[in-house]
Amino acid sequence: MPKFAVYYVPQADDPFYRLGSSIIGYDVRGRTSVALLPELQEELGSLDADWTALSRPFGLHLTITEAIDCSWATIPQVERELADLLGCFDPSHPFILRRPTGHSVIIWGKRGKSCLILLYEPNESLRMLQTLLVARISPLGQGSAFLKHYLAHPELEIQPHLALQTRLFYSPRILGNWYPHFTLLNPYTEDEPASMASRLTQIFEPYTEFTVQTVCLLVQLNDEENWHIYREFHRPLPPNSVQS
């Protein structure tokens, strides 16, 4: 079954994008596999391909709405809705991502099966966009991995509001539980992820803020395929801005 998602994907010529794609091993814009850059190999050593088994099919991205199961006929409807909703936002109010003070690479999950991510905070405009897209676009789908897991494990305790979010919007990672991030290594299977996190922190230290000027609608044809960009939506420039 196809899936759709709405992501922020940095531009192909952005050094941040080149670094992240090299670590993950997949360039979602070029739809090609990429090797680890020589300068990164000096910093990180050889990366086990298993450490990006879950992150590689997506490429470097920041999730705005989660991967949602759908029929192929739904995609044009999602495309139209996304274009209209983006048009509701004043171009003079940018979508901004900022790295939290004192944080860079964060370790999520259990030791031996952790996820190393770059955590950012959205400004008010970007959080409003995420909430609106979740409310209007996610219900166009038919389900998600979150919903399947929830339905398959009724014995697991889940807070009522998260259960309702999962049933209505197919994800509990929305509203106040949305933490924008770029996933680098997943799953990192070494016992001491702090050392790798420290090295990745040094590499990505300069990238403290992003202005989200484009938003991408991505699709995955089936579970064995990599994701690819179906359409990229560019925000209009603010009035009286000068384009270089």
TAMO-V198587 format. One record per backbone hydrogen bond with DSSP energy under -1.0 kcal/mol. NH is the residue of the N-H (numbers start at 1). CO is the residue of the C=O. If there is no record, write none. Layout:
((NH	CO) (NH	CO))
This chain:
((3	220) (4	68) (5	218) (6	65) (7	216) (8	62) (14	11) (18	14) (19	15) (20	16) (21	17) (22	18) (23	19) (24	20) (25	21) (27	32) (31	27) (32	27) (34	25) (41	37) (42	38) (43	39) (44	40) (45	41) (51	48) (52	49) (53	50) (54	186) (55	186) (56	52) (58	55) (59	55) (62	8) (64	6) (65	6) (68	4) (69	143) (70	2) (74	71) (75	72) (78	74) (79	75) (80	76) (81	77) (82	78) (83	79) (84	80) (85	81) (86	82) (87	83) (88	85) (89	86) (93	90) (97	210) (98	121) (99	208) (103	100) (106	117) (108	115) (113	110) (114	188) (115	108) (116	185) (117	106) (118	182) (119	104) (120	180) (121	98) (123	96) (127	123) (128	124) (129	125) (130	126) (131	127) (132	128) (133	129) (134	130) (135	131) (136	132) (137	133) (138	133) (140	137) (141	138) (142	69) (148	144) (149	145) (150	146) (151	147) (152	148) (153	149) (156	153) (163	159) (164	160) (165	161) (166	162) (167	163) (168	164) (169	165) (170	166) (177	174) (178	175) (182	118) (184	116) (185	116) (186	51) (188	114) (197	193) (198	194) (199	195) (200	196) (201	197) (202	198) (203	199) (204	200) (207	204) (208	206) (210	97) (212	95) (213	211) (215	233) (216	7) (217	231) (218	5) (219	228) (220	3) (225	222) (227	57) (228	219) (230	217) (231	217) (233	215) (235	213) (241	238))
